Amino acid sequence: MQIFNRHTFAALALTLAVLMPACKENTYVYGLEDITVQPVDLSGKKAKTPEQYIAILYANLYQKAMSPNQLVRATETITSIGDKQVAYETVISKFMNDPNIILPSIESMRQDPEAFITETYKRFFVRVPTEAEKTYMINYINSHPEVTAEHVYYAFAISNEYYFY
Amino acid sequence: MRNMKRRDFIKKASLATGAALTMPYLLPTGRLFAQSGRQMAEHVVLVMFAGGVRQQEAVLQRYLADSQELPIEGNIMYNMLTGAPPDLKIVYGPTSPGGQPGGQPISSILQTPLDQQGTLFPEVRFSKAGTGHFVGLSTGVTGYYGVTQGLRQRPLHPTVFEYVRRFGNAKASDVWFIGNGIGNSTPLLNHSEYPGFGSRYGANFFAPNITFGGRGLDFLKGFKVYHPDEELIPIREMQGFLNNGFNLAGREIPHLFNTEEEKFDIKEFIRTTFERLENNQVAFPPVTDNGDLSTLGYTTEILRWFKPKLTVINMSAVDSCHGSYTSYLKALHRADHGVAHIWNYIQNNIPEMANNTIMMVMPEHGRNLNPNPITDENDWFAFDHDSDANSRRIFTMMVGPNVPSNLKVGSESNPVGDAADTAMTIADILGIKQEVQDAGLMDFGAMSLFDRI
């Protein structure tokens, strides 16, 4: 019994000697690096030429390509106005007055705003929205009953992200 | 109604969009105090009598005598210059039914020619750089000879528009550049990309023959006017949210830093101009049968609506002289008609600008002494502009308050003035000459023409 106890004690002591360092609690220090948070990756983005802008816009709004002749004329119209924000906004609102433009109905937008927003981001920005973007836009649509799909499309078309690719 | 809507829209738009749409340019480059010099007038209109004008057919009134070896002299610019018109081989007017082509000169608009109302510098020099249209125009608007200036490139040095906005505290819609078209890089002349200047201080631009012509009819006329409260506010709010990341990175659709109110006003101007066109209310010159004259007609609309501090108008029809001397004479006669119309309109239809506007007229460069081999329907030779001595000869005219009347400064044997003087003269008129001189970015020889009198 005494021998057993001695052996048992020795084994226990050896085990503790081996395991004790493994049980030592390490201290970890966590930190944060400063980074600029942007909703989209802007690196490598290039501005569209007026031709590119108009051609893509037309395809987005009419779901078909603009004829080359019309594209030249539309581009010249844009060039004839110095402030391009004014020029684009005016041309887009002219398109919006065209009954041939293809817009989602208000009902479909309000029935499923999440699908509408996701589809709109894909159509205009060629990406899916972040959760924050989706939440903001859905909340905005839900809290503004006067907003139509046309208003949303117009806001996307005149946004700066749409101008870059 | 227009003003009420605009104010309401601005107030609400500002609150709604907040920082997202705040114009990010409270920069130290802009001045927040009045210009140091005395203003001679509150408005300046510069007509770039451009396309390349030979002195011989302009101030020298030689008609066919110094070009076609025909001893017929006379003045075909009788609104601007004192002198009797030619009495033979009249080809420069409109054509009356059954009449001789060009045989009916346009009646004079002004009772007193502009050279008697103001000051004429009959022998000015385009002293440096090649006599090309774009470099000539850019020299006119910058006061700097861009010897290395290329097409498809904005002016190398700041334009007078940028000086007026930066040093004269002018709004974007206070300065306008009206182009006769969009070719030859004309739309690039409304601002430079010079550090500290650039689009932040650029001029608004229209090429009205396009903006309000067939293309504008297709893509602008009838554009939707969104309700300022119920539609534009939410649109701007959503746009502001979408723009956040891009605005942080300084990436925007190019613009001229018009305020929201100014942008709204410009759109209203576009909409109204189409309406006025439809109702034949646009004040085109009595004879409007070329692009220069329609450009000048639309310019009266811009002057009436915005009453700009500075307006620069570009003409170019006389450049047909490369291939047709007859066409050149017609264009020159019409350019004179158009200048008179602008001056007449300002004095009689825009009370805020009447007697408070100085108009300057200057070709961007001249044309060659000797013709090229091309002949026209009258067997008359055409002329190019190849930087020979004759193509460096131009004139400059000023008229308006504080401009001496009936004064001629310089002569063929004693040239006075330089193409680079025009921008400095505009700065002088608007009271910012000292600031422009201190900037040191104009040609070292550029002077105000008032200092040359």
Interface residues (C-beta under 8 A of the other chain):
Chain A: T36 Q38 P39 V40 L42 K45 A47 Q70 R73 A74 E76 T77 T79 S80 I81 G82 D83 K84 Q85 V86 Y88 E89 T90 V91 S93 K94 M96 N97 Y136 M137 Y140 H144 E146 V147 H151 V152 Y154 A155 F156 I158 S159 N160 E161 Y163 F164
Chain B: A172 F177 G179 I182 P187 N190 G202 A203 N204 F205 F206 A207 P208 I210 T211 G214 R215 G216 D218 F219 L220 K221 G222 F223 K224 V225 Y226 E230 E231 P234 I235 R236 E237 M238 Q239 F241 L242 N243 N244 G245 F246 N247 L248 A249 R251 E252 I253 P254 H255 L256 N258 K263 I266 K267 I270
